[in-house]
């Protein structure tokens, strides 16, 4: 099969489009024929890209863990997945991903592809939507009428965070450059702060939840906008527990987990028109290095997707 493999640790220059052995499903595994896969630009910097969860080095790893495709075969013991069914998934890190014509997934990772989406759109959903879902509902316990501040609102995770927070009945404040303001308003943002002209901490106060997809100084500047007992959730850098305690708030950093059940619920929201995916651009699998270069520059609107099958 054709695949993208990493020939060395580092940036997109190490990505090579080449022939690779086609995997076969073992006990409890599913072989998926990939139609499209979402790009996670920062994945090239993760330890999990280059080693197993036990810390064993993985030679020539295949990146990419957002996928949409069709079930090609199932291994022994798989009874609830049908060959030929259209699926989408976030697969676990620490094993080969979906930037290939075929990949292995687990039944607990695979959900039916939303009927209203094509494979390109569906591949843009799993990691961003699951990250936003888990941030708000598993970690921050978002409820109606709370106020949330979202940093990085126009990016892959951000566009789902805005929509899910709005759908939950929250007051949604976002930081974004001016070119994204109308777009974010359409997604459900109530207040939009242009980070190029305004320091958010000068105008935002008494926030229940801060969700940060930017990191760095943004975390340090966010402590003072939280109300007592509020929570700062980061998916980039771990916030300081000492700073959280000093400000009378909570903090959490987490890595998104695959979840069939949550993807089913997200798919239902998509198919009923309550949330929608945003695709920045579509690039052929053979040009994956270009996709990563674009992703690492940032300032995206939604997700970059690699097309595997036309």
C-alpha positions as CSV (number, residue, x, y, z in Angstrom):
1,X,0.0,0.0,0.0
2,X,1.0,3.7,-0.3
3,X,1.6,5.5,2.9
4,X,3.3,8.5,4.5
5,X,6.2,7.4,6.8
6,X,8.5,9.4,9.0
7,X,12.2,8.9,8.1
8,X,13.6,10.6,11.2
9,X,12.3,12.7,14.0
10,X,11.6,16.3,13.3
11,X,9.6,18.3,10.8
12,X,7.7,17.7,7.5
13,X,11.0,17.3,5.7
14,X,11.2,13.7,7.1
15,X,7.8,12.7,5.6
16,X,8.1,10.3,2.7
17,X,5.3,9.0,0.4
18,X,6.2,5.4,-0.3
19,X,5.2,1.7,-0.4
20,X,4.6,0.2,3.0
21,X,3.4,-3.3,4.2
22,X,-0.4,-3.5,4.4
23,X,-1.5,-4.3,7.9
24,X,-3.7,-7.3,8.7
25,X,-6.3,-7.3,11.5
26,X,-5.4,-9.5,14.5
27,X,-7.8,-10.6,17.2
28,X,-10.2,-7.8,18.1
29,X,-9.0,-5.5,15.3
30,X,-10.5,-3.9,12.3
31,X,-8.9,-3.1,8.9
32,X,-10.1,0.2,7.5
33,X,-9.6,1.4,3.9
34,X,-8.8,5.1,4.3
35,X,-10.6,7.6,2.1
36,X,-9.4,10.7,3.9
37,X,-7.4,11.6,7.0
38,X,-7.2,14.8,9.0
39,X,-3.8,16.5,9.6
40,X,-2.6,17.0,13.2
41,X,0.3,19.3,12.5
42,X,1.9,19.1,16.0
43,X,1.9,15.3,15.9
44,X,5.4,15.4,14.4
45,X,6.7,16.7,17.8
46,X,5.0,14.1,20.0
47,X,6.8,11.2,21.6
48,X,3.8,9.1,20.8
49,X,4.5,9.5,17.1
50,X,7.8,7.7,17.4
51,X,7.2,5.1,20.2
52,X,4.6,2.8,21.6
53,X,2.8,3.6,24.8
54,X,5.3,1.4,26.5
55,X,8.1,3.6,25.2
56,X,9.4,1.2,22.6
57,X,10.7,3.0,19.4
58,X,8.6,2.5,16.3
59,X,10.7,2.6,13.1
60,X,9.2,4.5,10.1
61,X,6.0,5.4,11.9
62,X,2.9,6.4,9.9
63,X,1.2,9.5,11.3
64,X,-2.4,10.6,11.3
65,X,-5.2,9.5,13.6
66,X,-8.3,11.2,12.3
67,X,-9.9,9.0,9.6
68,X,-12.9,8.4,7.5
69,X,-13.2,5.2,5.4
70,X,-14.8,1.9,4.8
71,X,-14.3,-1.3,6.8
72,X,-12.2,-3.7,4.7
73,X,-11.9,-6.7,7.0
74,X,-12.4,-7.7,10.7
75,X,-10.2,-9.9,12.9
76,X,-11.4,-12.8,15.0
77,X,-13.7,-11.8,17.8
78,X,-15.1,-8.7,16.1
79,X,-18.9,-9.1,16.0
80,X,-20.3,-5.6,16.0
81,X,-18.5,-4.1,13.0
82,X,-19.7,-4.9,9.4
83,X,-17.4,-5.2,6.4
84,X,-18.3,-2.5,3.9
85,X,-19.7,0.0,6.5
86,X,-18.6,3.6,6.4
87,X,-16.9,4.7,9.5
88,X,-15.0,7.5,11.1
89,X,-12.6,7.5,14.1
90,X,-9.9,8.9,16.2
91,X,-7.4,6.0,16.6
92,X,-5.1,5.8,19.6
93,X,-1.7,7.4,19.5
94,X,1.4,5.2,19.9
95,X,0.7,3.0,16.9
96,X,0.6,3.5,13.1
97,X,-2.0,6.0,11.9
98,X,-4.2,6.7,8.9
99,X,-1.9,8.5,6.4
100,X,-2.0,5.4,4.3
101,X,-4.4,3.4,2.1
102,X,-5.2,1.1,5.1
103,X,-4.9,1.2,8.8
104,X,-5.9,-0.8,11.9
105,X,-8.5,0.4,14.3
106,X,-10.3,-1.0,17.3
107,X,-14.1,-1.4,17.5
108,X,-14.2,1.0,20.5
109,X,-12.7,3.7,18.3
110,X,-14.9,3.3,15.2
111,X,-18.3,5.0,14.8
112,X,-20.7,5.2,11.8
113,X,-19.7,8.0,9.5
114,X,-22.3,10.9,9.8
115,X,-24.7,10.3,6.9
116,X,-24.7,14.0,5.9
117,X,-20.9,14.2,5.4
118,X,-18.6,13.0,2.7
119,X,-15.4,11.3,3.7
120,X,-13.4,14.6,3.4
121,X,-15.7,16.4,5.8
122,X,-15.9,13.4,8.2
123,X,-12.1,13.1,8.4
124,X,-12.0,16.6,9.8
125,X,-14.2,15.8,12.8
126,X,-12.9,13.2,15.2
127,X,-9.9,14.7,17.1
128,X,-11.1,18.3,17.1
129,X,-14.7,17.5,18.1
130,X,-13.6,14.9,20.7
131,X,-11.1,17.4,22.2
132,X,-13.7,20.1,22.5
133,X,-16.3,17.6,23.8
134,X,-14.0,16.1,26.5
135,X,-12.7,19.6,27.5
136,X,-16.2,21.0,28.2
137,X,-18.2,17.9,29.3
138,X,-15.6,15.5,30.8
139,X,-13.2,18.0,32.4
140,X,-14.9,21.4,32.9
141,X,-18.5,20.1,33.5
142,X,-19.9,22.9,31.4
143,X,-23.5,23.8,32.1
144,X,-26.1,26.3,30.7
145,X,-25.5,30.0,31.3
146,X,-21.8,29.7,32.2
147,X,-19.3,32.0,30.5
148,X,-16.5,30.5,28.5
149,X,-13.4,32.1,26.9
150,X,-11.9,30.2,24.0
151,X,-8.4,30.9,22.7
152,X,-7.6,29.7,19.2
153,X,-11.3,29.7,18.3
154,X,-10.9,29.6,14.5
155,X,-8.7,26.5,14.5
156,X,-9.6,22.8,14.2
157,X,-10.6,22.3,17.8
158,X,-11.8,25.9,18.3
159,X,-14.6,25.7,15.7
160,X,-16.1,22.8,17.5
161,X,-15.6,24.3,20.9
162,X,-17.5,27.4,19.9
163,X,-20.4,25.4,18.5
164,X,-20.6,23.0,21.4
165,X,-20.4,25.7,24.0
166,X,-23.1,27.7,22.2
167,X,-25.3,24.6,21.9
168,X,-24.9,24.0,25.6
169,X,-26.3,27.4,26.4
170,X,-23.1,29.1,27.4
171,X,-22.1,32.7,26.9
172,X,-19.2,32.3,24.4
173,X,-16.3,34.7,24.3
174,X,-13.5,34.1,21.8
175,X,-10.1,35.6,20.8
176,X,-9.4,35.7,17.1
177,X,-8.0,37.9,14.4
178,X,-10.3,40.3,12.6
179,X,-10.7,38.1,9.5
180,X,-12.4,35.4,11.5
181,X,-14.9,37.5,13.3
182,X,-18.0,37.1,11.1
183,X,-17.2,33.4,10.7
184,X,-17.1,32.8,14.4
185,X,-20.2,34.9,15.0
186,X,-22.0,32.5,12.6
187,X,-20.8,29.5,14.6
188,X,-22.2,30.9,17.9
189,X,-19.7,33.3,19.4
190,X,-21.3,36.0,21.5
191,X,-18.3,38.2,22.0
192,X,-15.2,38.4,19.8
193,X,-11.9,40.0,20.9
194,X,-9.3,40.9,18.2
195,X,-6.1,39.8,19.9
196,X,-4.1,42.1,17.5
197,X,-5.7,45.2,19.0
198,X,-7.0,44.3,22.5
199,X,-5.6,42.4,25.4
200,X,-8.3,40.1,26.4
201,X,-7.5,40.3,30.2
202,X,-8.4,44.1,30.0
203,X,-11.9,43.4,28.9
204,X,-12.9,40.0,30.1
205,X,-13.7,39.1,33.8
206,X,-15.5,36.5,35.8
207,X,-15.2,33.6,33.3
208,X,-16.3,30.1,34.4
209,X,-14.1,28.2,31.9
210,X,-11.1,29.1,29.8
211,X,-10.2,26.7,27.0
212,X,-6.8,27.3,25.6
213,X,-5.4,25.9,22.3
214,X,-2.6,28.4,22.0
215,X,-0.3,28.0,25.1
216,X,2.7,30.0,26.2
217,X,1.9,33.4,27.7
218,X,-1.8,33.0,27.0
219,X,-2.1,30.6,29.9
220,X,-0.4,33.1,32.3
221,X,-2.6,35.9,31.1
222,X,-5.7,33.9,31.6
223,X,-5.6,33.3,35.3
224,X,-7.0,36.7,36.2
225,X,-10.0,36.5,34.0
226,X,-11.4,33.4,35.8
227,X,-13.9,33.8,38.6
228,X,-13.1,32.0,41.9
229,X,-13.7,28.3,41.5
230,X,-13.4,28.5,37.7
231,X,-11.3,26.2,35.6
232,X,-8.5,26.7,33.0
233,X,-8.4,23.8,30.5
234,X,-5.4,23.5,28.2
235,X,-4.7,21.0,25.4
236,X,-1.3,22.6,24.7
237,X,0.8,23.2,27.8
238,X,0.1,21.9,31.4
239,X,-1.0,24.9,33.5
240,X,0.8,25.5,36.8
241,X,-1.1,23.9,39.7
242,X,0.6,26.4,42.0
243,X,-0.7,29.3,39.9
244,X,-4.2,27.8,39.9
245,X,-4.2,27.5,43.7
246,X,-2.9,31.0,44.1
247,X,-5.8,32.4,42.0
248,X,-8.4,30.2,43.7
249,X,-9.2,28.3,40.5
250,X,-8.7,24.8,39.0
251,X,-6.6,23.8,36.0
252,X,-6.3,20.7,33.8
253,X,-4.3,19.6,30.9
254,X,-5.4,16.5,29.0
255,X,-4.7,14.4,25.9
256,X,-7.9,13.5,24.0
257,X,-9.0,9.9,24.1
258,X,-10.7,7.9,21.3
259,X,-14.4,7.3,22.0
260,X,-16.9,5.5,19.8
261,X,-19.8,6.6,22.1
262,X,-18.9,10.3,21.9
263,X,-18.4,10.2,18.1
264,X,-21.9,8.7,17.8
265,X,-23.3,11.6,19.8
266,X,-21.3,14.1,17.8
267,X,-22.4,12.5,14.5
268,X,-26.0,12.9,15.6
269,X,-25.5,16.6,16.2
270,X,-24.0,16.9,12.7
271,X,-26.7,14.9,11.0
272,X,-29.4,17.1,12.6
273,X,-27.6,20.3,11.5
274,X,-26.7,21.5,15.0
275,X,-23.0,21.6,14.5
276,X,-20.9,21.4,11.3
277,X,-17.2,20.7,10.4
278,X,-15.0,23.3,8.8
279,X,-12.4,22.2,6.3
280,X,-9.6,24.7,5.6
281,X,-8.2,22.8,2.5
282,X,-7.8,19.4,0.9
283,X,-4.4,18.1,-0.2
284,X,-3.5,14.7,-1.8
285,X,-1.9,12.2,0.5
286,X,1.2,12.3,-1.7
287,X,1.7,15.9,-0.7
288,X,1.4,15.4,3.0
289,X,4.6,17.4,3.8
290,X,3.0,20.5,2.2
291,X,-0.1,20.0,4.4
292,X,2.1,19.8,7.6
293,X,4.0,22.9,6.6
294,X,0.8,24.8,6.1
295,X,-0.6,23.5,9.4
296,X,2.5,24.4,11.4
297,X,2.2,28.1,10.2
298,X,-1.1,28.2,12.1
299,X,-3.9,30.8,11.6
300,X,-6.1,28.2,10.0
301,X,-9.9,28.2,9.7
302,X,-10.8,24.6,10.6
303,X,-9.0,21.5,9.5
304,X,-6.5,20.4,6.8
305,X,-7.5,17.1,5.3
306,X,-5.5,14.7,3.2
307,X,-7.4,12.9,0.4
308,X,-6.4,9.3,0.1
309,X,-8.9,8.0,-2.4
310,X,-10.5,10.3,-5.1
